[in-house]
Amino acid sequence: METLRNYCQEVWGLSDSSHIRWAHAANNRVEYDVARNDPNVHIIEVDVIVDGAGTAVLGHPPAKTGDPVQGFLEEMLESEQGVKVDFKSWQAVSQVLEMLNRLQLSQLVILNADILQGNAANAPAVPAERFIDVCQQQFPAGLLSLGWTTRRRKPYTARNVDEMLSVVADLEEVLFPIRTSLARRSWQQLERLIPDDKPGWGLSLWNTVSEVPRRRNIDWIVQRTDGRAVYDFMDKAKTPIVVKR
Protein backbone atom coordinates (compact mmCIF):
# COMPACT_ATOMS: atom_id res chain seq x y z
CA MET A 1 0.00 0.00 0.00
CA GLU A 2 2.88 2.38 0.74
CA THR A 3 4.35 1.73 -2.73
CA LEU A 4 1.00 2.62 -4.25
CA ARG A 5 0.59 5.75 -2.12
CA ASN A 6 4.08 6.97 -3.00
CA TYR A 7 3.56 6.34 -6.71
CA CYS A 8 0.27 8.26 -6.60
CA GLN A 9 1.95 11.31 -5.14
CA GLU A 10 5.35 11.27 -6.80
CA VAL A 11 4.46 10.16 -10.33
CA TRP A 12 0.78 10.91 -10.87
CA GLY A 13 0.57 13.95 -8.62
CA LEU A 14 -2.48 12.61 -6.79
CA SER A 15 -3.09 13.58 -3.19
CA ASP A 16 -4.15 10.04 -2.32
CA SER A 17 -5.11 6.70 -3.84
CA SER A 18 -8.85 7.44 -3.89
CA HIS A 19 -8.30 9.41 -7.11
CA ILE A 20 -6.89 6.48 -9.09
CA ARG A 21 -8.75 5.68 -12.33
CA TRP A 22 -8.63 2.19 -13.81
CA ALA A 23 -9.02 0.66 -17.26
CA HIS A 24 -10.66 -2.73 -16.76
CA ALA A 25 -9.91 -5.93 -18.65
CA ALA A 26 -7.98 -4.25 -21.48
CA ASN A 27 -7.48 -7.69 -22.96
CA ASN A 28 -6.67 -6.90 -26.57
CA ARG A 29 -4.54 -4.40 -28.43
CA VAL A 30 -7.43 -2.11 -29.34
CA GLU A 31 -8.56 -1.82 -25.72
CA TYR A 32 -5.14 -1.37 -24.16
CA ASP A 33 -4.13 1.17 -26.82
CA VAL A 34 -7.22 3.23 -25.97
CA ALA A 35 -6.31 3.02 -22.28
CA ARG A 36 -2.65 3.90 -22.89
CA ASN A 37 -3.67 7.07 -24.69
CA ASP A 38 -6.23 8.16 -22.09
CA PRO A 39 -4.65 10.76 -19.77
CA ASN A 40 -7.31 10.02 -17.15
CA VAL A 41 -6.29 6.36 -16.75
CA HIS A 42 -3.69 5.62 -14.09
CA ILE A 43 -3.69 1.81 -14.03
CA ILE A 44 -4.39 -0.60 -16.89
CA GLU A 45 -5.68 -4.00 -15.83
CA VAL A 46 -5.29 -7.09 -18.00
CA ASP A 47 -6.38 -10.67 -17.40
CA VAL A 48 -3.98 -13.47 -18.29
CA ILE A 49 -4.76 -17.07 -19.32
CA VAL A 50 -2.91 -19.70 -21.35
CA ASP A 51 -3.84 -20.74 -24.87
CA GLY A 52 -3.98 -24.27 -26.27
CA ALA A 53 -0.20 -24.35 -26.60
CA GLY A 54 0.28 -23.34 -22.98
CA THR A 55 1.45 -19.82 -23.85
CA ALA A 56 0.41 -16.89 -21.67
CA VAL A 57 -2.01 -14.60 -23.51
CA LEU A 58 -4.43 -11.82 -22.66
CA GLY A 59 -7.95 -13.03 -21.97
CA HIS A 60 -10.56 -13.93 -19.41
CA PRO A 61 -12.03 -17.42 -18.99
CA PRO A 62 -13.65 -19.07 -20.87
CA ALA A 63 -11.48 -17.55 -23.65
CA LYS A 64 -8.83 -19.91 -25.07
CA THR A 65 -6.87 -17.52 -27.28
CA GLY A 66 -5.73 -13.92 -27.05
CA ASP A 67 -3.14 -11.30 -27.86
CA PRO A 68 0.42 -11.88 -26.58
CA VAL A 69 1.16 -10.64 -23.07
CA GLN A 70 4.65 -9.60 -24.10
CA GLY A 71 3.29 -7.24 -26.74
CA PHE A 72 1.26 -5.41 -24.11
CA LEU A 73 4.15 -5.20 -21.66
CA GLU A 74 6.49 -3.88 -24.34
CA GLU A 75 3.97 -1.17 -25.19
CA MET A 76 3.97 -0.14 -21.51
CA LEU A 77 7.75 0.30 -21.26
CA GLU A 78 7.69 4.06 -21.85
CA SER A 79 4.53 4.70 -19.85
CA GLU A 80 4.01 6.03 -16.33
CA GLN A 81 0.69 4.24 -16.11
CA GLY A 82 0.58 1.35 -13.70
CA VAL A 83 -0.02 -2.24 -14.78
CA LYS A 84 -2.24 -4.72 -12.99
CA VAL A 85 -1.87 -8.34 -14.11
CA ASP A 86 -4.80 -10.50 -13.02
CA PHE A 87 -3.69 -14.12 -13.27
CA LYS A 88 -6.52 -16.50 -14.21
CA SER A 89 -4.19 -19.44 -14.77
CA TRP A 90 -1.36 -20.80 -12.65
CA GLN A 91 0.42 -21.94 -15.83
CA ALA A 92 0.74 -18.33 -16.94
CA VAL A 93 2.39 -16.99 -13.79
CA SER A 94 6.06 -17.88 -14.28
CA GLN A 95 5.92 -16.94 -17.97
CA VAL A 96 4.65 -13.44 -17.23
CA LEU A 97 7.00 -12.90 -14.29
CA GLU A 98 9.94 -13.83 -16.51
CA MET A 99 8.78 -11.24 -19.06
CA LEU A 100 8.44 -8.58 -16.36
CA ASN A 101 11.89 -9.36 -14.99
CA ARG A 102 13.48 -9.29 -18.43
CA LEU A 103 11.77 -6.08 -19.56
CA GLN A 104 12.30 -4.37 -16.17
CA LEU A 105 9.23 -2.18 -16.25
CA SER A 106 9.90 0.80 -14.02
CA GLN A 107 6.30 1.71 -13.16
CA LEU A 108 3.94 0.30 -10.57
CA VAL A 109 3.13 -3.36 -11.29
CA ILE A 110 0.36 -5.11 -9.34
CA LEU A 111 0.34 -8.91 -9.36
CA ASN A 112 -3.18 -10.11 -8.64
CA ALA A 113 -4.67 -13.56 -8.15
CA ASP A 114 -7.50 -15.24 -6.27
CA ILE A 115 -5.47 -17.60 -4.10
CA LEU A 116 -8.06 -18.79 -1.55
CA GLN A 117 -11.54 -20.23 -1.81
CA GLY A 118 -14.23 -17.87 -0.61
CA ASN A 119 -17.58 -18.58 1.06
CA ALA A 120 -19.46 -21.15 -1.10
CA ALA A 121 -17.29 -20.11 -4.06
CA ASN A 122 -15.23 -22.01 -6.62
CA ALA A 123 -11.77 -23.37 -5.88
CA PRO A 124 -9.00 -20.93 -6.86
CA ALA A 125 -6.97 -21.54 -10.02
CA VAL A 126 -3.77 -20.29 -8.38
CA PRO A 127 -2.13 -21.93 -5.31
CA ALA A 128 -1.58 -19.48 -2.46
CA GLU A 129 1.90 -20.12 -1.07
CA ARG A 130 3.39 -21.05 -4.44
CA PHE A 131 2.08 -17.84 -6.03
CA ILE A 132 3.56 -15.66 -3.31
CA ASP A 133 6.89 -17.49 -3.43
CA VAL A 134 7.33 -17.35 -7.19
CA CYS A 135 6.33 -13.66 -7.36
CA GLN A 136 8.85 -12.75 -4.68
CA GLN A 137 11.57 -14.80 -6.37
CA GLN A 138 11.02 -13.79 -9.99
CA PHE A 139 9.70 -10.23 -9.71
CA PRO A 140 10.07 -8.89 -6.16
CA ALA A 141 9.29 -5.34 -7.31
CA GLY A 142 5.66 -6.33 -7.93
CA LEU A 143 2.95 -5.33 -5.46
CA LEU A 144 1.02 -8.44 -4.44
CA SER A 145 -2.77 -8.33 -4.59
CA LEU A 146 -4.20 -11.48 -2.99
CA GLY A 147 -7.87 -12.36 -2.87
CA TRP A 148 -10.54 -15.01 -2.63
CA THR A 149 -12.89 -16.47 -5.17
CA THR A 150 -16.32 -15.07 -4.36
CA ARG A 151 -19.99 -15.77 -4.82
CA ARG A 152 -22.83 -13.29 -4.91
CA ARG A 153 -24.54 -12.70 -1.55
CA LYS A 154 -22.01 -14.88 0.29
CA PRO A 155 -20.10 -12.66 2.74
CA TYR A 156 -16.48 -13.16 3.71
CA THR A 157 -16.26 -15.30 6.84
CA ALA A 158 -13.97 -15.42 9.85
CA ARG A 159 -12.44 -18.56 8.40
CA ASN A 160 -11.75 -16.81 5.09
CA VAL A 161 -9.91 -14.00 6.82
CA ASP A 162 -8.07 -16.35 9.21
CA GLU A 163 -6.76 -18.32 6.24
CA MET A 164 -5.57 -15.16 4.50
CA LEU A 165 -3.89 -13.80 7.62
CA SER A 166 -2.00 -17.06 7.97
CA VAL A 167 -0.77 -16.88 4.37
CA VAL A 168 0.33 -13.22 4.42
CA ALA A 169 1.69 -13.01 7.98
CA ASP A 170 5.27 -12.36 6.82
CA LEU A 171 4.42 -9.81 4.12
CA GLU A 172 5.13 -6.15 4.75
CA GLU A 173 3.01 -4.95 1.85
CA VAL A 174 -0.08 -6.42 0.18
CA LEU A 175 -3.47 -5.46 -1.23
CA PHE A 176 -6.61 -7.49 -0.57
CA PRO A 177 -9.21 -7.22 -3.37
CA ILE A 178 -12.68 -7.06 -1.80
CA ARG A 179 -16.01 -7.46 -3.60
CA THR A 180 -17.89 -4.31 -2.66
CA SER A 181 -21.32 -5.93 -2.45
CA LEU A 182 -20.02 -8.20 0.33
CA ALA A 183 -17.97 -5.66 2.26
CA ARG A 184 -20.54 -4.17 4.59
CA ARG A 185 -21.93 -7.48 5.82
CA SER A 186 -18.39 -8.78 6.26
CA TRP A 187 -16.84 -5.73 7.86
CA GLN A 188 -16.30 -7.22 11.32
CA GLN A 189 -13.95 -9.72 9.66
CA LEU A 190 -12.49 -7.56 6.89
CA GLU A 191 -11.27 -4.80 9.19
CA ARG A 192 -8.80 -7.33 10.59
CA LEU A 193 -6.93 -7.06 7.27
CA ILE A 194 -5.88 -3.46 7.94
CA PRO A 195 -4.46 -3.44 11.48
CA ASP A 196 -2.58 -0.39 12.70
CA ASP A 197 0.67 -2.34 12.99
CA LYS A 198 0.59 -3.27 9.28
CA PRO A 199 0.57 0.09 7.44
CA GLY A 200 1.63 -1.63 4.22
CA TRP A 201 -1.57 -3.68 4.06
CA GLY A 202 -4.59 -2.25 2.26
CA LEU A 203 -7.91 -3.10 0.64
CA SER A 204 -8.84 -2.82 -3.02
CA LEU A 205 -12.61 -2.45 -3.42
CA TRP A 206 -14.14 -3.63 -6.70
CA ASN A 207 -17.58 -4.34 -8.13
CA THR A 208 -19.17 -6.15 -11.05
CA VAL A 209 -21.39 -4.31 -13.53
CA SER A 210 -24.37 -6.24 -12.17
CA GLU A 211 -23.67 -5.03 -8.61
CA VAL A 212 -23.14 -1.29 -8.96
CA PRO A 213 -22.78 0.10 -5.42
CA ARG A 214 -25.12 2.81 -4.19
CA ARG A 215 -23.63 6.11 -3.12
CA ARG A 216 -24.48 5.56 0.56
CA ASN A 217 -22.69 2.21 0.49
CA ILE A 218 -19.63 3.78 -1.11
CA ASP A 219 -19.63 6.53 1.53
CA TRP A 220 -19.92 3.95 4.32
CA ILE A 221 -16.93 2.04 2.98
CA VAL A 222 -14.78 5.11 2.39
CA GLN A 223 -15.39 6.37 5.92
CA ARG A 224 -13.97 3.14 7.30
CA THR A 225 -11.10 2.62 4.89
CA ASP A 226 -9.86 6.13 4.09
CA GLY A 227 -6.10 5.99 3.63
CA ARG A 228 -6.04 2.18 3.71
CA ALA A 229 -7.76 1.36 0.42
CA VAL A 230 -8.01 1.94 -3.30
CA TYR A 231 -11.42 2.14 -4.92
CA ASP A 232 -12.24 0.58 -8.25
CA PHE A 233 -15.95 1.38 -8.44
CA MET A 234 -17.69 1.44 -11.83
CA ASP A 235 -21.21 1.80 -13.21
CA LYS A 236 -23.00 -0.49 -15.66
CA ALA A 237 -21.19 1.14 -18.59
CA LYS A 238 -17.83 0.50 -16.82
CA THR A 239 -17.41 4.23 -16.25
CA PRO A 240 -15.51 4.96 -13.03
CA ILE A 241 -17.58 6.14 -10.08
CA VAL A 242 -15.85 9.08 -8.42
CA VAL A 243 -15.23 8.76 -4.70
CA LYS A 244 -16.42 11.85 -2.79
CA ARG A 245 -14.57 12.69 0.40
C-alpha positions as CSV (number, residue, x, y, z in Angstrom):
1,M,0.0,0.0,0.0
2,E,2.9,2.4,0.7
3,T,4.3,1.7,-2.7
4,L,1.0,2.6,-4.3
5,R,0.6,5.7,-2.1
6,N,4.1,7.0,-3.0
7,Y,3.6,6.3,-6.7
8,C,0.3,8.3,-6.6
9,Q,1.9,11.3,-5.1
10,E,5.3,11.3,-6.8
11,V,4.5,10.2,-10.3
12,W,0.8,10.9,-10.9
13,G,0.6,14.0,-8.6
14,L,-2.5,12.6,-6.8
15,S,-3.1,13.6,-3.2
16,D,-4.2,10.0,-2.3
17,S,-5.1,6.7,-3.8
18,S,-8.9,7.4,-3.9
19,H,-8.3,9.4,-7.1
20,I,-6.9,6.5,-9.1
21,R,-8.7,5.7,-12.3
22,W,-8.6,2.2,-13.8
23,A,-9.0,0.7,-17.3
24,H,-10.7,-2.7,-16.8
25,A,-9.9,-5.9,-18.7
26,A,-8.0,-4.3,-21.5
27,N,-7.5,-7.7,-23.0
28,N,-6.7,-6.9,-26.6
29,R,-4.5,-4.4,-28.4
30,V,-7.4,-2.1,-29.3
31,E,-8.6,-1.8,-25.7
32,Y,-5.1,-1.4,-24.2
33,D,-4.1,1.2,-26.8
34,V,-7.2,3.2,-26.0
35,A,-6.3,3.0,-22.3
36,R,-2.6,3.9,-22.9
37,N,-3.7,7.1,-24.7
38,D,-6.2,8.2,-22.1
39,P,-4.7,10.8,-19.8
40,N,-7.3,10.0,-17.1
41,V,-6.3,6.4,-16.8
42,H,-3.7,5.6,-14.1
43,I,-3.7,1.8,-14.0
44,I,-4.4,-0.6,-16.9
45,E,-5.7,-4.0,-15.8
46,V,-5.3,-7.1,-18.0
47,D,-6.4,-10.7,-17.4
48,V,-4.0,-13.5,-18.3
49,I,-4.8,-17.1,-19.3
50,V,-2.9,-19.7,-21.4
51,D,-3.8,-20.7,-24.9
52,G,-4.0,-24.3,-26.3
53,A,-0.2,-24.4,-26.6
54,G,0.3,-23.3,-23.0
55,T,1.4,-19.8,-23.9
56,A,0.4,-16.9,-21.7
57,V,-2.0,-14.6,-23.5
58,L,-4.4,-11.8,-22.7
59,G,-8.0,-13.0,-22.0
60,H,-10.6,-13.9,-19.4
61,P,-12.0,-17.4,-19.0
62,P,-13.7,-19.1,-20.9
63,A,-11.5,-17.6,-23.7
64,K,-8.8,-19.9,-25.1
65,T,-6.9,-17.5,-27.3
66,G,-5.7,-13.9,-27.1
67,D,-3.1,-11.3,-27.9
68,P,0.4,-11.9,-26.6
69,V,1.2,-10.6,-23.1
70,Q,4.6,-9.6,-24.1
71,G,3.3,-7.2,-26.7
72,F,1.3,-5.4,-24.1
73,L,4.2,-5.2,-21.7
74,E,6.5,-3.9,-24.3
75,E,4.0,-1.2,-25.2
76,M,4.0,-0.1,-21.5
77,L,7.8,0.3,-21.3
78,E,7.7,4.1,-21.8
79,S,4.5,4.7,-19.9
80,E,4.0,6.0,-16.3
81,Q,0.7,4.2,-16.1
82,G,0.6,1.3,-13.7
83,V,0.0,-2.2,-14.8
84,K,-2.2,-4.7,-13.0
85,V,-1.9,-8.3,-14.1
86,D,-4.8,-10.5,-13.0
87,F,-3.7,-14.1,-13.3
88,K,-6.5,-16.5,-14.2
89,S,-4.2,-19.4,-14.8
90,W,-1.4,-20.8,-12.7
91,Q,0.4,-21.9,-15.8
92,A,0.7,-18.3,-16.9
93,V,2.4,-17.0,-13.8
94,S,6.1,-17.9,-14.3
95,Q,5.9,-16.9,-18.0
96,V,4.7,-13.4,-17.2
97,L,7.0,-12.9,-14.3
98,E,9.9,-13.8,-16.5
99,M,8.8,-11.2,-19.1
100,L,8.4,-8.6,-16.4
101,N,11.9,-9.4,-15.0
102,R,13.5,-9.3,-18.4
103,L,11.8,-6.1,-19.6
104,Q,12.3,-4.4,-16.2
105,L,9.2,-2.2,-16.2
106,S,9.9,0.8,-14.0
107,Q,6.3,1.7,-13.2
108,L,3.9,0.3,-10.6
109,V,3.1,-3.4,-11.3
110,I,0.4,-5.1,-9.3
111,L,0.3,-8.9,-9.4
112,N,-3.2,-10.1,-8.6
113,A,-4.7,-13.6,-8.1
114,D,-7.5,-15.2,-6.3
115,I,-5.5,-17.6,-4.1
116,L,-8.1,-18.8,-1.6
117,Q,-11.5,-20.2,-1.8
118,G,-14.2,-17.9,-0.6
119,N,-17.6,-18.6,1.1
120,A,-19.5,-21.1,-1.1
121,A,-17.3,-20.1,-4.1
122,N,-15.2,-22.0,-6.6
123,A,-11.8,-23.4,-5.9
124,P,-9.0,-20.9,-6.9
125,A,-7.0,-21.5,-10.0
126,V,-3.8,-20.3,-8.4
127,P,-2.1,-21.9,-5.3
128,A,-1.6,-19.5,-2.5
129,E,1.9,-20.1,-1.1
130,R,3.4,-21.0,-4.4
131,F,2.1,-17.8,-6.0
132,I,3.6,-15.7,-3.3
133,D,6.9,-17.5,-3.4
134,V,7.3,-17.3,-7.2
135,C,6.3,-13.7,-7.4
136,Q,8.9,-12.8,-4.7
137,Q,11.6,-14.8,-6.4
138,Q,11.0,-13.8,-10.0
139,F,9.7,-10.2,-9.7
140,P,10.1,-8.9,-6.2
141,A,9.3,-5.3,-7.3
142,G,5.7,-6.3,-7.9
143,L,2.9,-5.3,-5.5
144,L,1.0,-8.4,-4.4
145,S,-2.8,-8.3,-4.6
146,L,-4.2,-11.5,-3.0
147,G,-7.9,-12.4,-2.9
148,W,-10.5,-15.0,-2.6
149,T,-12.9,-16.5,-5.2
150,T,-16.3,-15.1,-4.4
151,R,-20.0,-15.8,-4.8
152,R,-22.8,-13.3,-4.9
153,R,-24.5,-12.7,-1.5
154,K,-22.0,-14.9,0.3
155,P,-20.1,-12.7,2.7
156,Y,-16.5,-13.2,3.7
157,T,-16.3,-15.3,6.8
158,A,-14.0,-15.4,9.9
159,R,-12.4,-18.6,8.4
160,N,-11.8,-16.8,5.1
161,V,-9.9,-14.0,6.8
162,D,-8.1,-16.3,9.2
163,E,-6.8,-18.3,6.2
164,M,-5.6,-15.2,4.5
165,L,-3.9,-13.8,7.6
166,S,-2.0,-17.1,8.0
167,V,-0.8,-16.9,4.4
168,V,0.3,-13.2,4.4
169,A,1.7,-13.0,8.0
170,D,5.3,-12.4,6.8
171,L,4.4,-9.8,4.1
172,E,5.1,-6.2,4.7
173,E,3.0,-4.9,1.9
174,V,-0.1,-6.4,0.2
175,L,-3.5,-5.5,-1.2
176,F,-6.6,-7.5,-0.6
177,P,-9.2,-7.2,-3.4
178,I,-12.7,-7.1,-1.8
179,R,-16.0,-7.5,-3.6
180,T,-17.9,-4.3,-2.7
181,S,-21.3,-5.9,-2.5
182,L,-20.0,-8.2,0.3
183,A,-18.0,-5.7,2.3
184,R,-20.5,-4.2,4.6
185,R,-21.9,-7.5,5.8
186,S,-18.4,-8.8,6.3
187,W,-16.8,-5.7,7.9
188,Q,-16.3,-7.2,11.3
189,Q,-13.9,-9.7,9.7
190,L,-12.5,-7.6,6.9
191,E,-11.3,-4.8,9.2
192,R,-8.8,-7.3,10.6
193,L,-6.9,-7.1,7.3
194,I,-5.9,-3.5,7.9
195,P,-4.5,-3.4,11.5
196,D,-2.6,-0.4,12.7
197,D,0.7,-2.3,13.0
198,K,0.6,-3.3,9.3
199,P,0.6,0.1,7.4
200,G,1.6,-1.6,4.2
201,W,-1.6,-3.7,4.1
202,G,-4.6,-2.2,2.3
203,L,-7.9,-3.1,0.6
204,S,-8.8,-2.8,-3.0
205,L,-12.6,-2.5,-3.4
206,W,-14.1,-3.6,-6.7
207,N,-17.6,-4.3,-8.1
208,T,-19.2,-6.1,-11.0
209,V,-21.4,-4.3,-13.5
210,S,-24.4,-6.2,-12.2
211,E,-23.7,-5.0,-8.6
212,V,-23.1,-1.3,-9.0
213,P,-22.8,0.1,-5.4
214,R,-25.1,2.8,-4.2
215,R,-23.6,6.1,-3.1
216,R,-24.5,5.6,0.6
217,N,-22.7,2.2,0.5
218,I,-19.6,3.8,-1.1
219,D,-19.6,6.5,1.5
220,W,-19.9,3.9,4.3
221,I,-16.9,2.0,3.0
222,V,-14.8,5.1,2.4
223,Q,-15.4,6.4,5.9
224,R,-14.0,3.1,7.3
225,T,-11.1,2.6,4.9
226,D,-9.9,6.1,4.1
227,G,-6.1,6.0,3.6
228,R,-6.0,2.2,3.7
229,A,-7.8,1.4,0.4
230,V,-8.0,1.9,-3.3
231,Y,-11.4,2.1,-4.9
232,D,-12.2,0.6,-8.3
233,F,-16.0,1.4,-8.4
234,M,-17.7,1.4,-11.8
235,D,-21.2,1.8,-13.2
236,K,-23.0,-0.5,-15.7
237,A,-21.2,1.1,-18.6
238,K,-17.8,0.5,-16.8
239,T,-17.4,4.2,-16.3
240,P,-15.5,5.0,-13.0
241,I,-17.6,6.1,-10.1
242,V,-15.9,9.1,-8.4
243,V,-15.2,8.8,-4.7
244,K,-16.4,11.9,-2.8
245,R,-14.6,12.7,0.4
